[in-house]
């Protein structure tokens, strides 16, 4: 009986998609300055992060003027959760969520602070269909 309940729970979580508190888009808060936060001629270059279930993370540079992430800067990687699903790790970066705030850092680096993006996506589509016609 217990194995049946566990199996049903596993199937339900797979069917509905595993949702974690990291899922969604995050935009680095403005005004954080250090050696790693390069400035462009148009102002700050803020990092954006998008966690997608079950384990895909996309990162890129946010274009202030356009209000979207620069398509050419987007990188994809896997991530995993540990410490009781409280910490996400992708590459050398670790992240923690507290409400609508995310804090991320690399070992020996400064903490970066992010706010959850609500509404319209700031990331380009993961796959762009080819243009047809002539």
HELIX and SHEET records of a PDB file:
HELIX    1   1 UNK A    2  UNK A   16  1                                  15    
HELIX    2   2 UNK A   71  UNK A   73  5                                   3    
SHEET    1   A 9 UNK A  68  UNK A  69  0                                        
SHEET    2   A 9 UNK A  56  UNK A  63 -1                                        
SHEET    3   A 9 UNK A  46  UNK A  52 -1                                        
SHEET    4   A 9 UNK A  24  UNK A  28 -1                                        
SHEET    5   A 9 UNK A 112  UNK A 116 -1                                        
SHEET    6   A 9 UNK A 101  UNK A 106 -1                                        
SHEET    7   A 9 UNK A  93  UNK A  98 -1                                        
SHEET    8   A 9 UNK A  87  UNK A  90 -1                                        
SHEET    9   A 9 UNK A  80  UNK A  82 -1                                        
SHEET    1   B 2 UNK A  39  UNK A  40  0                                        
SHEET    2   B 2 UNK A  43  UNK A  44 -1                                        
SHEET    1   C 3 UNK A  68  UNK A  69  0                                        
SHEET    2   C 3 UNK A  56  UNK A  63 -1                                        
SHEET    3   C 3 UNK A  75  UNK A  78 -1                                        
END                                                                             
